[in-house]
Amino acid sequence: MKARLFFASTVTLGILASFVFVIFFLIAYFADLINAWVLIGLTVIMNLIMWLVSPFITDWIQKVFYKIRWVTYEEFSAEHREIAFFMKEVCEKHRIKMPRIRIIQDANPTAYCYGSYPNNARLVLSEGIFKYLTPEEQNAVVGHELGHIVNKDFIIMTIAVALLEVLYELYYICLRTKRRSSSKKKDITPLIGILAYILYIIGSYLVLYLSRTREYLADRFSAEHTGNPDSLSMALVKIAYGIGVEEESESAQRLLASTRAMGIYDYKAAHSIGTTFKQAMGGDSGRVAGQLTKVFMFDFFSPWAFISELNSTHPLTGKRIKALSKYAMQKGFRSIFDFRAVEEEGKNLDRAKLRRGFVQGLTFYLVPIAALGIGIVNFVVNPLYLSYSLNLSLGVSIFGAGLLIKGFYMFGRRGGIPEKKTVLELMQDPYANPIRGRYVEVQGKVIGKADAGSYLGEDVKMHDSSGCLIYLNYESAIPVFGNLIFGLGQAKEMIDKQARAVGWFRRSAFQVIDLDNVETEGKRIKSYTRFWGIIFGLFLIVLGMFLFSYFGGYI
């Protein structure tokens, strides 16, 4: 695993550095941008200063915005003797100073570390870690964070992000600075700026890859030093569960969002795992693990999982737990997470169906974007020497047609009898799709707004009959204004009531139903998600035709 981190770090930093140098050389050759060098120099210096002082800034932010308690090692040891002993043992083994300990007085389970170098690192634990996890699982979480400190990977991330910022500065300079050189060479600095931005986008994904790699290494570090990989696996599952339970408060939402990249778990991916754990609670650990491994089939076999992970700072939970399980087997341990049955079941999946669903979904998702691009190019370049009015009307109509095609694909045919399903059954479907909806009916209890602390939000979330979580996306017949009225009135009235939700189920990082209708206490509420998913495209087609008929060929 260390070799893997070394490879990821070398490749990421090397490619980012080469991107930067290429842009520097092109600028130096084709333009005389002396001020640009000064700006880049300042960017590098500012990043260096920020790297040194950022821990103190983070300290201040936490002190102001969160109920944080600064404790000495002795105070921490008096409260959590076993964890304190484990921390001391690991730090002495790797010859680093004991990290400064912070306790966030929040029941939301999270943990993270930060600092400029290993000997000034801070380790932050929320009270939720002690509420939801056993002592062995708490040790595993602390071991994971100590792994980041020992591996010094946060320093590598700092350098990588700094290089990204330099690329963005170069893009900004090239597009906004006119060439002042007396050379007769053609000025291509705008093209260099576009190249810098493209490399910036590529570099962003490389940094995300590096971030995911360091999480795997920290997981391995924890497993090696606790001697029980399953402790961290269960800790991840329980953290996901705790996030689902505790995230109702606005402060908890702010804490999770602000520490998303640093935290041990990406809170946006928590509900699919936490909701499964809640459904399986009450059984033995083997039953819990068995239910979870079926949900992880999406992580292992769905092409959509790759897209979901591509934009994430953390690996998919299923992949993290599988890596820990594999390590346990290598060390001769019997992991409660047995993926052999899932792998066998995966062999029987219809791979052609998986690929077909992915290709179709991605194609229909990109159709409006491609149509918009065609419209813009046609309007700007005007290769057919048509009037601007015709180009404009064609562009609007083409974009509308793209949206219309996408809408029909997303929602399919309305009507018929919806499938009665539990959320767990839907989550265990490896063919689940974030684009093509599955028309279903789910029954349960509305527990609150989809966005905790939101007074105006129209979307809600529901626990089904087994306690699993699902988001319900509502759209009013009157855009914006109707949603606000619903959020202030009926959405609030639905909370804590039994409900029957019918709509189109989709799965990506989280699970959602685009509502067709929802019924509470005999009152049926109609939702217009499908209507607006289709009608807006049709509206643009009509608008394009109107523009052409009104302006004709005069513009």
BAVEXMI-79965 format. One record per atom (N, C-alpha, C): x, z, y; residue in three letters. Coordinates in steps of 0.05 Angstrom, whole numbers, plus 5000, padded with zeros to 4 digits. Layout:
<rs>
XZYALA...
</rs>
This chain:
<rs>
501650004976MET500050005000MET501750005025MET504050145025LYS505750145048LYS506849865053LYS507449725031ALA508349455034ALA506249275046ALA503749335039ARG501449185050ARG501249235080ARG501549495089LEU501349555117LEU503749425132LEU506149435120PHE508449315132PHE508049015136PHE506948885115PHE506348605117PHE504348545139PHE502148695139ALA500048655159ALA501048695187ALA502648915190SER503748975216SER505648755226SER507548675208THR509548475215THR508148215222THR506248125205VAL504947875210VAL503347885236VAL501748105240THR500148125263THR501748135289THR503748325290LEU505348345313LEU507048095318LEU508147985296GLY509747745298GLY508147505309GLY505747465299ILE504147245308ILE503247285337ILE502447525343LEU501647585371LEU503947545390LEU506347645382ALA508647605400ALA509347305403ALA509147155381SER509646875383SER507646725400SER505046815398PHE503046705416PHE503846735445PHE504646985452VAL505347055479VAL507746885488VAL509846865472PHE512246725479PHE511646425483PHE510046305466VAL509246025468VAL508045975496VAL506146145503ILE504846115529ILE506846145552ILE508646345550PHE510746385570PHE512346135573PHE513346015551PHE515045785553PHE513545545565PHE511045505557LEU509445285569LEU509145315599LEU508545565607ILE508245615635ILE510845565650ILE513045665639ALA515645625652ALA516345335655ALA515545175636TYR516244885637TYR514444725655TYR511944775653PHE510044595667PHE509144705694PHE509844955701ALA508945055726ALA511045255738ALA510745305763ASP512545485777ASP511045725785ASP510345905766LEU508646135771LEU510246395772LEU511746425793ILE513346665795ILE511646915796ILE509446905811ASN507647135814ASN506447215787ASN506147015770ALA505047075743ALA506847255728ALA509447205730TRP511347375715TRP511147665725TRP510847695751VAL510547965762VAL508048105751VAL505847945749LEU503348055739LEU503648135709LEU504947965694ILE505448025665ILE507148275663ILE509248285679GLY510948525678GLY509448775684GLY507748765704LEU506048995711LEU504249065688LEU503148855675THR501348905652THR502849065630THR505348975624VAL506949105603VAL507549395611VAL508349425636ILE509049695646ILE506649875645ILE504349775654MET501849935654MET501050015625MET501449825606ASN500849895578ASN502750115568ASN505250095576LEU507150305568LEU506350575579LEU505650575604ILE504850825617ILE502250935604ILE500350755599MET497850835586MET498350945558MET500250825544TRP500950925517TRP501951205519TRP503551265539LEU504651535542LEU502651745552LEU500951655570VAL499151855583VAL496351855571VAL495651645554SER492951625543SER492051875528SER493852015513PRO492852255499PRO491852465518PRO493152485542PHE492352685561PHE489752605575PHE489352345579ILE486852245590ILE484552295570ILE485152235544THR483052285524THR482452585522THR484452755525ASP483953045525ASP482053115548ASP482553005571TRP480853065594TRP477952965590TRP477652715580ILE475052605575ILE473452785555ILE474752865534GLN473453025514GLN472653295526GLN474353405543LYS473753665555LYS471353645573LYS471053425588VAL468953385607VAL466353315593VAL466453125574PHE463953015563PHE463053135537PHE464753265522TYR463953375496TYR464453675496TYR462853805480LYS463354095475LYS465554125455LYS468054125466ILE470354135449ILE471754405451ILE472754495428ARG474054755427ARG476954715418ARG478854805435TRP481654775429TRP482455025414TRP483554995390VAL484255225374VAL487255205366VAL488455435363THR491155445353THR491055425322THR493455375311TYR493555365282TYR492655625269TYR493455845282GLU492756115271GLU489756155272GLU488456075294GLU485556105296GLU484155925275GLU485155685273PHE483955505253PHE484355605225PHE486655725219SER487255835193SER485456065186SER484756225206ALA482956455202ALA480156355194ALA479356125204GLU476656025197GLU476655845173GLU478755685169HIS478955495147HIS481655505134HIS482055715119ARG484755775108ARG485755555090ARG483955445073GLU484755245053GLU485754985067GLU484154895087ILE484954655101ILE487554695117ILE487754925129ALA490154985145ALA492654985127ALA492455095104PHE494755095085PHE495354815077PHE493354655071PHE493854375063PHE495254215086PHE494354255111MET495554125134MET498454195136MET499054455134LYS501754555137LYS503554435115LYS502554425091GLU504054325068GLU504754025073GLU502853865082VAL503353575086VAL505253535109VAL504953685131CYS506653645154CYS509553725148CYS509853945133GLU512554025125GLU513853825107GLU512353705089LYS513353515070LYS514353265085LYS512953185106HIS513652935120HIS515252995146HIS515853255151ARG517553335173ARG516353255200ARG513853305204ILE512553255230ILE511353515240ILE511053535266LYS509853775278LYS506853795270LYS505854035269MET503054075264MET501453945287MET499553775281PRO497953655303PRO496353865318PRO495853825343ARG494154005358ARG491353965349ARG489954185345ILE487254175332ILE485054205353ILE483054035351ARG480754045368ARG478254055350ARG476354215357ILE473754235343ILE471554145362ILE470153935356ILE467853845372ILE465353995362ILE464054125380GLN461654285372GLN459254095370GLN459253935350ASP457153745345ASP456753715315ASP454253725305ALA453753715277ALA454053445265ALA454553245282ASN455052975272ASN457752965259ASN457952895233PRO460552905219PRO462352675226PRO464652735239THR466652535246THR469352665248THR471452505246ALA474152605249ALA475952375258ALA477852435274TYR479752225284TYR482252365295TYR484352205299CYS486752295311CYS487752105332CYS489352195350TYR490552025371TYR493052155381TYR494551995396GLY497152095407GLY498951865412GLY501251915425SER503251715432SER505251685409SER505851895395TYR507751895373TYR507052135355TYR508052145331PRO507152345311PRO507352635321PRO509352705336ASN509752985343ASN508053075367ASN506452895379ASN504552995399ASN501652915392ASN501252875365ALA498652785356ALA496553005358ALA494052925362ARG491753095363ARG489953035339ARG488953235326LEU487153205303LEU484453325312LEU482353155312VAL479753245321VAL477753245297VAL476453465294LEU474453495273LEU471853595285LEU469653475277SER467053575287SER466053795268SER464253955278GLU463154175261GLU461454055238GLU460553805242GLY459153675220GLY460753635195GLY463453605198ILE465153585175ILE464953835158ILE464754065170PHE464554315155PHE461754365146PHE459754235158LYS456954275151LYS456254115126LYS457253865124TYR456353685103TYR458253655080TYR460853735083LEU462853685062LEU463753935049LEU464453915024THR465654135009THR468554175019THR469754405013PRO472554445020PRO474454225010PRO474054134986GLU475753914975GLU475353664991GLU472853604999GLU472353365015GLU473353385043GLU473353635054GLN474453685080GLN477453635080GLN478853725059ASN481653665056ASN482253365055ASN480453225041ALA480852935038ALA480652795065ALA478752885082VAL478452765109VAL480952825126VAL481853085125VAL484253155140VAL486652995130VAL486852965104GLY488952805092GLY489052525102GLY486652405105HIS486452135116HIS487552115144HIS486752305161GLU487652305189GLU490652365191GLU491652545174LEU494552595173LEU496052345164LEU494752185147GLY495951935139GLY496451745162GLY494551735181HIS494951565205HIS497351665221HIS497651935223ILE499852045238ILE502551995225ILE502652045199VAL505152005185VAL505951715184VAL504051535181ASN504651255180ASN505251125207ASN504651275228LYS505151185256LYS503550925262LYS501450875248ASP500050625252ASP498650605279ASP498050835292PHE496750815318PHE498650705339PHE501250735335ILE503250625353ILE503250315351ILE503150225326ILE502949935321ILE500449815334ILE498249955331MET495749855343MET496049845374MET497350035386THR497750035415THR499249795424THR501449725409ILE503049495416ILE501449235413ILE499949215391ALA498348975386ALA496248935408ALA494949145416VAL492849125437VAL494149045463VAL496549145469ALA498049075493ALA498648775494ALA499548665471LEU500048385469LEU497548215474LEU495248315463LEU492748175468LEU492048175498LEU492548395512GLU492048405540GLU493748205556GLU496248175547VAL498047985560VAL497047705557VAL496047635533LEU494947375528LEU492547325547LEU490847525550TYR488547495567TYR489447455596TYR491547605605GLU492547575632GLU493547285636GLU494947175616LEU495946905618LEU493646705620LEU491546745605TYR489246575607TYR488046575635TYR487846815646TYR486646845673TYR488446715694TYR491046745692ILE492946635711ILE492846325710ILE492946215686CYS493145925684CYS490645785694CYS488345905691LEU485945775700LEU485345805730LEU486745995743ARG486146055771ARG488546015790ARG490745935779THR493145895796THR493845605797THR494045495821LYS494845215824LYS497845185823LYS498744975811ARG501644925807ARG502944865834ARG505244995839ARG506644965864ARG509344825860ARG509844725837SER512444595831SER512544315844SER515044235852SER515443965863SER515743755841SER515743845816SER516043655794SER513643465793SER514143225783LYS512043025781LYS510643045754LYS511443235738LYS510043275712LYS507043325717LYS505443235699LYS502543285702LYS501943575698LYS500243685715ASP499643965714ASP497744015691ASP498644155671ILE496944215648ILE496544515645ILE497044665666THR496644955664THR493845035656THR491744885665PRO489044965656PRO488744945625PRO490044735614LEU489944705585LEU491444925571LEU493745015584ILE495245235573ILE493545495573ILE491945525595GLY490145755597GLY488145755575GLY486945525570ILE485045505548ILE486345575521ILE488745475517LEU490245545493LEU490745845491LEU491445965513ALA491946255513ALA489446405505ALA487146315515TYR484546445508TYR483946415478TYR484446175468ILE484046125439ILE485746305422ILE488346335431LEU490146515417LEU489346805420LEU488146865443TYR487147145447TYR484947205427TYR483147015423ILE480947055404ILE482047085375ILE483946905368ILE485146935341ILE486547195338ILE488047275359GLY489447535359GLY487647765356GLY485247755368SER483347975365SER482548025336SER482147805321TYR481547835293TYR483947925277TYR486347855285LEU488647965272LEU488948265276LEU488248355300VAL488348645305VAL486248795288VAL483848675286LEU481848795269LEU482748805240LEU484148595230TYR485248595203TYR487248825200TYR488948855220LEU490949065219LEU489649335219LEU487549365234SER486049625235SER484849685207SER483749485194ARG482549535167ARG484749605147ARG487049475150THR489249525131THR490249815134THR490449905158ARG491450185162ARG489450385151ARG486850315151GLU484850495139GLU485250525109GLU485850295096TYR486350305067TYR488850485061TYR490950455078LEU493350615073LEU492850905077LEU491250975098ALA490651255103ALA488951365080ALA487151205069ASP485551295046ASP487451355022ASP489351175018ARG491251214996ARG492951475000ARG493751515025PHE495351755032PHE493752005025PHE491152005032SER489452235027SER489152284997SER488752064982ALA488452094953ALA490952194940ALA493252104949GLU495852194938GLU496252494943GLU495552584967HIS496252864974HIS494153064965HIS491652974962THR489653164951THR489553154921THR490452934909GLY490452914880GLY487752844868GLY485752784886ASN483152724876ASN481852504894ASN482152254886PRO481052034903PRO477952054906PRO476652174887ASP473652194889ASP472852374912ASP474552564920SER473852744942SER473452584968SER475252394973LEU474952234997LEU472552044994LEU472151934970SER469951754966SER467251894972SER466952134961MET464452284966MET464352374995MET466652425008ALA466652505036ALA465652275053ALA466452025047LEU465551795062LEU462451765060LEU461451805036VAL458651775031VAL457051995046VAL458052235045LYS456652455058LYS456852435089LYS459052325099ILE459252285127ILE457152075136ILE456851865120ALA454851665126ALA452051795126ALA451551965107TYR448952105106TYR448652285130TYR450652445137GLY450552625160GLY450052475186GLY451252245189ILE450852085213ILE447952005216ILE446751925193GLY443951845194GLY442152075201GLY442852315193VAL441252555198VAL441552655227VAL444052655236GLU444652785261GLU444752605286GLU444452345283GLU444952175306GLU442652165326GLU440652325322GLU438352305340GLU439052385369GLU440952565373SER441552655400SER443152435415SER442752435441GLU444252245458GLU447252295458GLU447952555457SER450752625457SER452152535431SER450652555409ALA451752465383ALA452252155384ALA450352015395GLN450651725397GLN453051655414GLN453451795436ARG455651735454ARG458351805440ARG458352025425LEU460852095411LEU461551885390LEU459551795375LEU460051595354LEU460951325366LEU459751245388ALA460450985400ALA463150995412ALA463851215426SER466451225440SER468751255421SER468351365397THR470551405378THR470251215354THR468850995357ARG468350825334ARG470850715321ARG472750625338ALA475250505327ALA477050725315ALA477050965327MET478751175318MET477651335294MET475051345292GLY473751515272GLY474351435244GLY473851615225ILE474351565197ILE472251375186ILE470051345200TYR467851175189TYR466551025212TYR465850775208ASP464450615227ASP461450685226ASP460550815247TYR457750925246TYR455650705243TYR456350455252LYS454350235250LYS453850155221LYS455650225203ALA455250155175ALA454250395159ALA453650615172ALA453050865158ALA450350865144ALA448350735155HIS445650775145HIS445250665117HIS446450435111SER445950325085SER446950505063SER449150645068ILE450350825048ILE449051095049ILE448751205073GLY447551475076GLY444651485066GLY443151275070THR440451275061THR440251265030THR442151135017THR442151124988THR442951404977THR444851534990PHE445651804982PHE443251994984PHE441651975005LYS439452155008LYS437352104986LYS436951854979GLN435051794957GLN435951914931GLN438551914926ALA439652004901ALA440252304900ALA439952434923MET440552724924MET438752874904MET439853084894GLY438353244874GLY439253184846GLY440452954842GLY441552884816GLY444452964814GLY445752914791ASP448552984788ASP450252764802ASP452852824804SER454652644819SER454752364806SER454452354780GLY454452094766GLY452151924774GLY449752044776ARG447351904784ARG447651794813ARG448651964831VAL449051884858VAL450951644859VAL453151664845ALA455151444844ALA453951194833ALA452251224812GLY451050984800GLY449250834819GLY447650994834GLN445850864854GLN447450724875GLN449650854884LEU451250734906LEU452650474897LEU453750474873THR455250244864THR453449994863THR450850034858LYS448949804858LYS448649694886LYS448549884906VAL448249794934VAL450749654942VAL453049734931PHE455649604939PHE455849314928PHE454049224912MET454148944902MET454148754926MET452748814947PHE452748654971PHE455548634982PHE457048854983ASP459748864994ASP461648684978ASP461248684951PHE463148544934PHE462548244930PHE459948174929PHE459247904921PHE457947734942PHE456847844963SER455447684983SER457447565003SER457347305008PRO459047185028PRO458547305056PRO456147405060TRP455547525086TRP457147775091TRP457947915069ALA459548155072ALA462148095086ALA463347865079PHE465847785092PHE465447745122PHE463347625130ILE462747585159ILE462347865172ILE460948035159SER460448305170SER463048455173SER464848435154GLU467348585155GLU469248465175GLU469048205179LEU470948065196LEU470948175225LEU468648275234ASN468448385261ASN468548685262ASN469548815240SER469549105239SER472349215239SER472549455251THR475149595251THR475649735225THR473649765208HIS473849905183HIS473049715160HIS474349755137PRO473449595113PRO470549685106PRO469249505091LEU466549575080LEU466849825062LEU464949995063THR465150245048THR465450205018THR464050005008GLY464249944979GLY467149874972GLY468449724988LYS471149644983LYS473149874985LYS472650055004ARG474350295006ARG474050464981ARG471650514972ILE471150684949ILE472250554924ILE471950294922LYS472950154898LYS476050174897LYS477350154921ALA480250174921ALA481150454913ALA479650664922LEU480250934914LEU479750974884LEU477550854874SER476950874845SER479150744828SER480150514838LYS482250374824LYS484850534824LYS485450664846TYR487750844847TYR487551074828TYR485051184826ALA484651404807ALA485151324778ALA484251084771MET484750974744MET487750934739MET489150844760GLN492050804757GLN493451064752GLN492451284763LYS493651544759LYS492551694735LYS490751564720GLY489751684696GLY487351864700GLY486151854724PHE483752014730PHE481251854722PHE479151994715ARG476551864709ARG474851894734ARG474451674749SER472951684773SER469951674767SER468351824783ILE465451814780ILE464351554789ILE465851404805PHE464951144814PHE466050934794PHE464450854775ASP465250664755ASP464150394762ASP465950214770PHE465049954780PHE465049744757PHE465649824733ARG465749634711ARG462949504706ARG460849674707ALA458149564703ALA457349374725ALA458149434750VAL457549264773VAL459048994770VAL461549014761GLU463148764757GLU461948594736GLU460948724714GLU459648574693GLU457048444703GLU455448594719GLU453048494730GLU453648264750GLU455848294764GLY456648084783GLY457247824769GLY458247834744LYS458847584729LYS456247434724LYS454047574723ASN451447444716ASN449947344741ASN451147404765LEU449747314789LEU449847004791LEU447846894804ASP447746614809ASP449446554833ASP452046484828ARG453846434850ARG453046204867ARG451846004854ALA450845764869ALA448745854889ALA446946034881LYS444846134899LYS446046294922LYS448146454916LEU449446604937LEU450746414958LEU452146214947ARG453446024965ARG451445864981ARG449345784967ARG447245614980ARG445945775003ARG445246024997GLY444046195018GLY445846235042GLY448446265036PHE450346305058PHE450646055075PHE451045825061VAL451545575076VAL449045505092VAL446645535080GLN444245475094GLN443845655118GLN444145915113GLY443846115135GLY445746065158GLY448246025152LEU450245975172LEU449645715187LEU448845515173THR448245255185THR445845285205THR443745405196PHE441445435214PHE441945625237PHE443745815233TYR444545995254TYR446145845276TYR447745655267LEU449445505286LEU448145265298LEU445845185287VAL444444945297VAL443944965328VAL442745185338PRO442245195367PRO444745185383PRO446845315373ILE449445315388ILE450545035389ILE450444895366ALA451444615366ALA449744445384ALA447144485384ALA445344325401ALA445944375430ALA446444625437LEU447144695465LEU449744565473LEU451744565455GLY454244435461GLY453944135465GLY452344015448ILE451843725451ILE450543665478ILE448643835485GLY447243795511GLY449143815534GLY450844015534ILE452744065556ILE454743835558ILE455843755535VAL457743535536VAL456443275546VAL454043225536ASN452642985545ASN452042985575ASN451443225585PHE450843255614PHE453243215631PHE455543335622VAL458043325638VAL459343055636VAL459742955611VAL461142705607VAL459442465613VAL456842485606ASN454942275611ASN456042005600ASN456641985575PRO457941745564PRO456141495565PRO453441545565LEU451641315564LEU450841225592LEU451941355612TYR451341295640TYR448341315645TYR447141515633LEU444341565638LEU444041735664LEU441641745674SER441141905698SER441542205691SER442242365711TYR442542645706TYR439942775696TYR437642675706SER435142795697SER434742745667SER435442515657LEU435142455629LEU437042625613LEU439542655622ASN441442815608ASN440543105607ASN439443205630LEU438543485631LEU436243525612LEU434243345613SER431943375596SER432643345566SER434443165560LEU435443145532LEU436743405523LEU438543515541GLY439943755534GLY438043985528GLY436044025546VAL434144245542VAL432544205517VAL431643955512SER430043895488SER431643925462SER434143835463ILE435843865439ILE436244165432ILE436844325453PHE437244605448PHE434644735438PHE432444665449GLY429844765440GLY429344695411GLY430044445404ALA429644355376ALA431344525357ALA433744585366GLY435544745349GLY434345025345GLY433345145366LEU432045415364LEU429545405346LEU428045185348LEU425645155332LEU426345135303LEU428344975296ILE429144955268ILE430145225257ILE431745355273LYS432745625265LYS430445815261LYS428545815279GLY426246005277GLY424645965251GLY424045715244PHE422545655220PHE424145745195PHE426745705196TYR428445795173TYR428446095171TYR428746235193MET429046525192MET426446655182MET424146555190PHE421646685183PHE420146555161PHE420846305154GLY419546175132GLY416546145137GLY415046125116ARG412146105118ARG410946375120ARG409146415140ARG407746665143ARG405246665126ARG404446895117GLY402046915101GLY402646985072GLY400646995056GLY401147075028GLY401347375026GLY401747465002ILE401947754997ILE404847844998ILE405548035016PRO408348125017PRO409048284992PRO411648274985GLU412648424962GLU412748724970GLU411648894953LYS411749184957LYS414449284946LYS416149374964LYS418849454956LYS419649714970LYS421449854956THR422750084970THR425249984984THR426250135003VAL428650045017VAL431050034997VAL431150224978LEU433350224959LEU433349964943LEU431049874934GLU430849624919GLU431849384936GLU431049394961LEU431949174979LEU434949184984LEU436049424985MET438949454990MET440549374966MET439349394942GLN440849324918GLN440749024911GLN439448874929ASP439248584925ASP441748444936ASP443548334919PRO445948204929PRO445447944943PRO442947834940TYR442347584954TYR441147634981TYR441047884990ALA439947945017ALA441447795038ALA439947725059ASN441047535079ASN440447635107ASN442347625125PRO441747705153PRO440247495169PRO439947245158ILE438647025172ILE435946975160ILE435846905135ARG433346835121ARG431947095113ARG429547145124GLY428147395119GLY426547385092GLY426147625081ARG424547655057ARG422047805064ARG419747685059TYR417147795068TYR416348025050TYR416348275061VAL416048515045VAL414148705059VAL413248905043GLU411749135053GLU413149385045GLU413649565064VAL414949825059VAL413250045071VAL412850255056GLN411250485065GLN412950725069GLN412350885090GLY413951125095GLY413051265120GLY414951405132LYS414351565156LYS416151495179LYS414951435202VAL416551365226VAL417851625236VAL420451615240ILE421951865247ILE423051865275ILE422851635289GLY423851635317GLY424451355326GLY425451335351LYS426251085363LYS428850985349LYS429150725348ALA431550605336ALA434050685351ALA433850705377ASP436050795394ASP435451075403ASP436951265392ALA436451545399ALA436751585429ALA434851735441GLY434951795469GLY433751575487GLY432751365474SER431551145489SER428551195494SER427751195519TYR424951245526TYR423450985527TYR424850765534LEU423450505538LEU423550325513LEU425350395494GLY425750215471GLY423150185454GLY422649945445GLU420249885429GLU420649905399GLU423249895390ASP423849905362ASP423950185351ASP423050225326VAL423050495314VAL424550485287VAL424950715276LYS426050725249LYS424350895231LYS424350835205MET422550955187MET423951035161MET423251265150HIS424051345123HIS421951255104HIS422651105083ASP420651015064ASP419951245046ASP418351195025SER417351405008SER419551554994SER421851434990SER424151564976SER426051684996SER425551655022GLY427251775042GLY429351585053GLY429351335044CYS431351145054CYS430551035081CYS432550975098LEU432150895125LEU431850595129LEU430050515146ILE429750225153ILE429050215183ILE430150015197TYR429449965225TYR427149775226TYR425349815245LEU423049635249LEU423249515277LEU423449245277ASN423749095302ASN421048985311ASN420149075334TYR417548995345TYR417948815369TYR416148615371GLU416048445395GLU413148415404GLU412748455429SER410048435441SER409348145446SER406748095449ALA405747825456ALA406647755484ALA407147965501ILE408047925528ILE410948005529ILE412847825533PRO415647895532PRO416448105553PRO418348265546VAL419548475564VAL417448675573VAL415548595589PHE413648785600PHE411948915578PHE411048745559GLY409448855537GLY411049035519GLY413648975516ASN415349145500ASN415749415513ASN416049415540LEU416349675555LEU413849845552LEU411549725554ILE409049875551ILE408849985523ILE409549825503PHE409449925475PHE411350145471PHE413850125482GLY415850335479GLY414950595491GLY413650585514LEU412750825528LEU410250945515LEU408650775502GLY406150875491GLY405950885461GLY405250665448GLN404750665420GLN407150745402GLN409550655411ALA411850715395ALA412251015393ALA411851155415LYS412151455415LYS409951585399LYS407551465399GLU405351585384GLU405651545354GLU407251345346MET407751295317MET409551505304MET411251635320ILE413251815310ILE411952045295ILE413152105271ASP412152315253ASP409552245239ASP408851995239LYS406351905225LYS407051715202LYS405351725181GLN405751545159GLN405151255168GLN406651065157ALA406350785166ALA406650595143ALA405450365146ARG405750145127ARG406749905144ARG409249825138ALA410549615154ALA410749365137ALA409849135149VAL410048875136VAL411648695154VAL413548555142GLY415248375158GLY417448255142GLY419448155156TRP421648005143TRP424148185142TRP424948255118PHE427348425114PHE429848265116PHE431848375131ARG434448255134ARG436548475130ARG438848395120ARG441048585116ARG443648475126ARG445148635141SER447848575149SER449348835148SER450348935171ALA451649195171ALA449549415168ALA447049355176PHE444849545173PHE442449385164PHE440249525158GLN437849395147GLN435549415167GLN434149195170VAL432049175190VAL429749005179VAL427349075188ILE424948905183ILE423948805210ILE423848535213ASP422548415236ASP419548425231ASP418248585246LEU415448645239LEU413548415243LEU411748385223ASP409348215226ASP407048395235ASP406848625223ASN404948825232ASN405649095221ASN404749305233VAL405149575223VAL402549735227VAL401949895207GLU399450035206GLU399950335205GLU398850485223THR399050785223THR396350905227THR395551085208GLU393051225209GLU390651035213GLU390750815198GLY388550615199GLY388650435222GLY390550465240LYS390750295264LYS392850085259LYS392049835260ARG393949615255ARG394949495281ARG397649485283ILE398949375307ILE400349115300ILE399648915315LYS400848645310LYS403448615325LYS405448495311SER408048445323SER408448135324SER409948045344TYR410247755349TYR413147665346TYR414547785327THR417347705324THR417547415314THR415847335295ARG415847055286ARG414946865307ARG412946945322PHE411746775343PHE413946705363PHE415346905373TRP417446855394TRP419846725382TRP420346775356GLY422646635343GLY422246335341GLY419746255342ILE419045965340ILE418145845367ILE416545985381ILE415245875405ILE417145815427ILE419245975430PHE421145925452PHE422545655449PHE423245585424GLY424445325420GLY422445105427GLY419945135419LEU417944935425LEU417544915455LEU417645145469PHE417345145498PHE419544985512PHE422045005502LEU424244855514LEU423944555509LEU422944485486ILE422444195480ILE420444085500ILE418344225504VAL416244145523VAL417344135551VAL419044335558LEU420244355585LEU422044105589LEU423644035569GLY425343805571GLY423743545576GLY421543515562MET419843285565MET418543285593MET417843515603PHE416643535630PHE418743465651PHE421243555648LEU423243495668LEU423743195670LEU423743065646PHE424142775647PHE421842625659PHE419442705652SER417042575663SER416742615693SER417642855702TYR417342925731TYR419442785748TYR421942795739PHE424142685755PHE424642385749PHE423942305724GLY424342035716GLY427341955717GLY427941735727GLY430741645728GLY431941665756GLY430741835774TYR431541835802TYR434042005808TYR434642185790ILE436942365795ILE439342265779ILE
</rs>
